[in-house]
C-alpha cells in the first residue's frame, strides 16, 4: 500500500485552534470495494492429493494479524490435518503450519468436506474448530497464537459425543465476557431427546485457554428444524446466531447471553422460502448486525443487538450466487462475498451501514470456467482494521492439474492505522467557516476536514501529481 507523509509548516491560523491537542487522521488509500493486489495461492496440495474438494477454508483477523485455516491431507490414517498460514499485506501467505490431531487425540480428525472455522480470540490469538470426521458428531478445537503457532493439542469443545450428521461449526469471541460461543448444526436425537426437531443448533462456551464453561445447550429448538448452514457473531453485549428452518425455509435468529439465556426465535423476512446459507456480522460503528443469505441471489437484513429488525430485507446483488459471507469494515459498513452458480467466480460488494449496496459487484477470483480454472467456491472474509485490508479466502479447483487449493486476495483498502498529528507541530489550515452551522473546514495536505459539535469528519479530495 502507498503511504503519504510530509512535514507541513505551521501557520498563524492554526495557532487559533491550538486547543486541538492531537488529531488522528484515517487516510483511505483505495476506492471503496476496489480489489487490490494479486490473487495469492495459499496452499500447495499436489495433483495426486485431490484435497479440499469441498472447500474447507476459513479466515479471521485479530488486531494486525490475519490467519487462514483449512483442512489438509495427512501422512497417517486420519481423515485430515489442520493447516494455518498468516496472511500479510496484499494477502501474501506465510509458511503453512500443519497440525495432525492424531498426534495427540485419535478421535479429533477434521473432515476435508465440512468447513473448519477460525475465529479471533484472547491475547491476539485464534480458535480453530472442526467436526470430528471419525464420529461425524463431536466438536474439537485447537488454539493458535498471534505468530501462527499451534498452542498445545486438540481439545474437546462439545461435552456430548452423541451427535450425528454434524455439518457446520462456527464461533465468536466476547472480550467483555472472556469466552467464545461455539455453535454447530447437528442431529440431537440422543443428546437432547426432548427437542422439537432432530436437527438443531447446539452451543457451548469456551474460555480463552480452551477450557469449557458449562455443558452443551440447545441454541435452537425449532419444530421446523434447521438445515445445514448456520453462523454466529458477537456485538453489543450479545451473540446472534442465525439458521434456516429445514421444513419451511424461514431464516430465524436468536440472541444468546453470556449466561446461556436464549431468546425466542426472531423470524427474518426473506424474498422467498428457498433461503439458505446465512451469515452474520456485527459492525461496532453502526451498532448493528448484518444478516446475509440467499435465495436466487444474495440479500440482507439489519438487526439490532436487542433482536429488533431494522427496516426491510434488501437485495445485495441481482447476480445469482450461493453461500454469501460477510465481514464488517467499520464506518464503511460491510463487505459481502459469494460464489456464482456452478462454481463461477467469487464476487463481492460493499454494503453501507444504512443497509444499501454500494456500486456494482466486484469479481474477486477472476478466472472461473476457463481452460485453467474449473471453479471457485466457498469464500470466507476477514477485515483487519490495522492494515485497512479485507481478505477473501476461497477454494479454487484447477482443471488441468486436477487438484483444489486455497487462494486469497486482499480487497478493499479502507482506513489503516491512525496517523497522529500532535499540536506541537500544527498542520491544519482553516479554509472556511460556516457560522450558520457552527462548522469549520480545514485542509491537511490532500485531505479536506469538517469539524463542529465535537465531531471531526474527514473527506479525501483528489490529489494532483504534485501532492504525491
N, C-alpha and C positions, 0 to 999 in steps of 0.2 A: 504494500500500500504506500501511496505517496504521502509525505508529511510536509507541512508548511511551517516555517519558523522564521521570524525576523525580529530584530530589536527595533521597536518603534520609539521615537523620541517623545518626551513629554511636552505638553502644551499648557498655556495658562488656563484654557478651558477645562482641561482635565483636573486641574487643581481645585476647581469649584466642586468637584464630586469626589474629593479625596476620602469621603466617609465610606466609600466602597473599598473595603479592605482587601478583598480578593474576589475575582470572578472566574468561575470555571467555564471555559469555552468548549462546547462539544462540537467538533468540527466534522461535518459529513464529508466523506471522501468519495462517494459514488452516488449515482442517482438511485432512487427507490426501486427496489426489486430488479436491479440490473445484475445478471450473472457476471461474475468476475473470475479472473484466473482461468486455469485449465482443468479439465477432468483428470483426477488423480486415481491411479489404481492403488487400492489399499491392501488387499490380499493377493496371494500369488499361488493359488492352487494349480496343480498341474492338470493337463488334459485328461489324465487317467483317473484323477480323483473324482471328477464329476460331482463336485460338492456344492453345498449351499443352494441346491436347485430350488429350494422353497424360500430362499431369501431370508435367512436367519440373521438379520443385522439390526443394530441399534446404535444410537449416538446420544451423548449428553455433554453439556458444558458446565463447568464449575469454576467461577472466577475466570481466570485467563487460561484454563486448561480444558481441552475438548478431547473426549475419549470415544472411539468407535469400538464396538464389540460385535462378534459374530461367532457362530458355531463353525467348527472345522474338523477335518479328519484327525485320526489318532494313529499312533503306532501300535496300539493294543487292540483288545477285542471290544472295547466300549464303542458306543454309537458315535460320539463326537467329543471334541475338546472345546474349551472356551478360549477365544482369542481376543486380544485387545491391542490397540495401537493409538498413540497420541496423534492428533491432527494439528499441524502447525498452521501459520498464516497462509492463506491460499488453499487450505485443505490438504497440504502435503503431509503424507503419513510418515510417522516414525517407524522404527522396527516393530514387528509383530511380536508380542509376548504371549506364549501359549501355556495354558494350564489344563492338565488332564485330570479330571476329577477322580478317575480310578486310582490315581496315585495315593489318595488318602481315603476316599469314600466310594466304595464299589458301586453303590446304588445312587449315584449322583451324575448320571450321564445325560448331557443336554441332547435334545433332538435336533437333527440337522434340518428338520422341516417346520418345527414350531419356533417362532421367533423368540430369541432370548431378549432380555431387557437390560439396559444400563441406565442408571439414574444418579444424579448428583446428590451428595450427602454431606456427612460430617467432615470437618477438617480438610476441606478441599478435595475429598476423595469421592469414590463412587461405589455403588452396589450393583453387581451383576446378578440377575436371577434367571432361572430357567425351569422348565418342566422336565422331570426325570424320565428319560425315554425308556428305561428298563421297566418302570412300573406304570408309565403313562398317567401318573397322578401326583406324586409327591413333588413339592417345590423346594429347590435348593438355591443357595446363593454363595457368592464369594465377594470379598471386599477388594478394591483396587485403590492404591494410593494416588496422590496427585502427580506422581512421577511415572504412573503407568505400571507399577509393580503390584503383583498379587500379594495380599496380606493374609497369611495363613492358608488354610484349606477350605474346602466347601463345607457349608453347614446347612442343616435343615431349616427351612423357612416355615413350612407347614407343620402343624403339630399332629396332623392326621394323614395317614398314607392311603386311606380307603377311598381315594378318588380315581375315577377313570375318565378317559376322553378329555383330559385337560388340554386346552388349546391355546390360551394366551395367558401371559403373566406380565404385569406392569407394576411400577412402584413410584411413589412420590414422597419426598422428604419434607418434614416440617421443622425448620430451625427453631421455632418457638417451643415445640414440644419434644425436640431431640429424638425424633423417631420417624421411620418410614411407615407408610401404609402400603403393604404389598397386596395386590389383588390378582385373582386368576379366575378364569371361567372353567367349570368342570361339572361332572355329574356327581351329585351329592347324596345319592340314594342310601349309601351305607353310612356316610359321615353325619348326615342330617336327615334321618328318615322321615321327619315330620315336615319337611319342606313342601311348599305348594306345588313345585315342579322339580323334576330331576336335574335340569340344567340351570345352574345358578352361578352367581359371582360370590367368591369366598375371599376373605381378607385376614391378615394378621399384622400386628405391629412388630417392628424390629428396630432395636436401637442402633446407634452409630457404630457400635462394636460388633454388630451381628447377633446380639443376644435377643431372644424373643421376649415380647411383652404381652402376657396373656396368651390365650389359645386362639385357634381359628374361629371365625364367626361368619355368619351369613351377611353379606353385603346387600344382596338382593334376595327377595323371597316372592318372586313373581309367579302367579299362576300361569302366565304366558311363557314362562321360562326365559332363558337368554341364549342368543345364538353365539357364534364362535368369537366375536370381536368385542373388546371392552377396553377401557382406558381409565386412568386416574390422574388427577392433578391436585396440587395444594396451593391455597392462597386465601387471603382474607380471613384467616383463622379456621379454615375448614378444608377438608378434602371433598372433591366432587368426583364421583365415579359414574361412568356412562356405559350403557349396554342397550341392546336392541332385543325386543321380545321375539322369541323364536316362533311363536304361533301367530302373532298379529303384526309383526314388522314395525312396532312403535318404539321409537327411541325414548328411553327413560333415563333420568339422572337421579342420584341420591346424594345427600351430603352426609359426611361421617365426621364426628367429633373425635378429639384425642382420647376420649374415654370409651369410644366404640359405639356411641349412640348414632343410629342410622335413621335418617329422615324417611318420611313417606315418599314413595316414588313420585317424581316430577315428570309428567308427560311432556315431551318436547315436540311441538307440531312439526311435521315434515311434509314435503311436497307429495309424497306417495307413501304407500305401505310396503315399499321394497327397500327401505333404508337399511344400510349395513355399514360396517367398518367405521364406527365412531372414534373420534379422538378429542381430547380436551386439554386446554392450557390456560393458565391464569396470567393476566397482564397486571403487574403491580402498579403501573402508571394509571391505567383506566380503572383499576379495582374490579375488573370483571373477568369472567371466564368466557372463552370462545369454544363452543362445541362445533365440530365439523363432522359431517357424514356424507353419504352419497346415496342417491337413487340412480338415475341415469348419469348424473353429473354432480360435482361437489356442491354442497350448500352449508350454511352455518346458522348458528343461533347464539346470541349473547345471554349470559346468565350471571346474576348477582351471587355473591357468596351465601346469601340468605336462601338461595334456591328460587328466587323470583326471576321469571323470564323478562328479558329486556327487548321490547319490540317484537317484531315478527321474524320468522326464518327468512333468510335471503339467499339468493343464488350467488355462489362464489365464482363459478365459471360455467359457461354453456358447453365447454369441451367435455366430452364423455370421458370418465375416468373412474378408477377404483381406489379404495383404501386411502383416503386423504389423511394427512398428518399435519399437525400444527405446532408452531413454536412462537412464543411472544418475543417482540423486538422493541419493547419499551414504548416511547411516545409515538412511534410509527405504527403500532398495532401488533399485527401477527403476520407470519408467513405460513402459507398452506401449500403443500405439495402432494401430488398424487401420480399414479401411473395410468397410462392410457389403456384402453381396451385392447386385449390381445397382446399385451406386452409391448405396447407402443412406448414412446418416450415418456420420461418423467417430466412433468410440468409443474409450475407453481405460480403463485400470485400473492401480492401483499393485500391484506385486509386491514382497513383503518380501525381505530379504536371506536369509531361510530358504527362499525359493522357494515362496511361497504368495500367491495373490491376496488383496488387502485390500479388503473391501467389495464393492460392486456396480459394474459398469462405468458410467462417466460418458459422456454424449453430449456430444461436443466441438463438433461442427459445427451441430447443431440446425437442421434445415430442409430435408433432402433429400426428394425426391419430392413436393414441394409445387408450387403454381402458379408460384412464383417461382424455386425451385431444383430443377434436374433431378437433379443428382448431386454428391456429394463423394467424392473419391478420392485415393489415394496420399499418406497423411500421412507427415510426417517430424518428428522430435523432437530437441530440444536442451535442456540444462539449464544454467542459469547459477548457480553457487554464490554469486556475488557478490550477486545480487538475490534468490536463493531461488526464482526462477520457472523453470518449464519452458515451452517454446514449442512449439506444434504448428503446422506449416505444411502446407497441403494445397491441392489444386486443386478449384475449385467451378465447375460449369457452370450458368450462369443460363439457364433455359429460354426466357424471354420475349425476352431480348436476343440469345441465340444465341452467346455467347462464353464462354470459360473464363478465369478469373482465379485468382490466388494469394491465399489468405486465411490469417490467422494468429490464434491465440488464446493468451494466457498461461494456464497451467494448473498447479495445484498449487504454492502458495507453501509453501516449506519454510523452512529457516533462512537468513536473509540474512547479510550480512557481520557478523562478531562485534562486539558492544559490549563494550569492555574496562572493567572496574571496577577501578581501582587501589586498593592497600592504603592509600594516603594518605587515601582517602575511604571508610572502611569502610561497607559496606552490608548485611552479612549478619547475620541474626538466627537463633540456634540455636533450633529448635523441638522437637528431640527427640534422644535418644541411645539407641542400641541396643548395649549393651555386648557382647551375645552375638555379634553380627555385626561388631563394631567399625565401626559405621556411625554417622554424624552427619547429621541432617537440618537444613536451613536454609530460610529464606524470604527472597526478594528481590522486593518488590512483589507482582506476580501470579504469581511463579514458585516452585515447590517444588523443592528440590535435595536430593540424597542423595549424600554423599561417604564414601569409605572405600577402603582399599587403593590409594591413589594415584589413584583414578578419581573423576570428577565426573559424576553423572547429572542431567540437567535435565528436570523434568517440569512441564508447564504446568497450572495449575489454572484453573477457570472464574473470570473476573473479574466482580465486581459493577460496576454502572454507576459507583459512586463511585471505583473504581480507575482509570477511564479518563480 
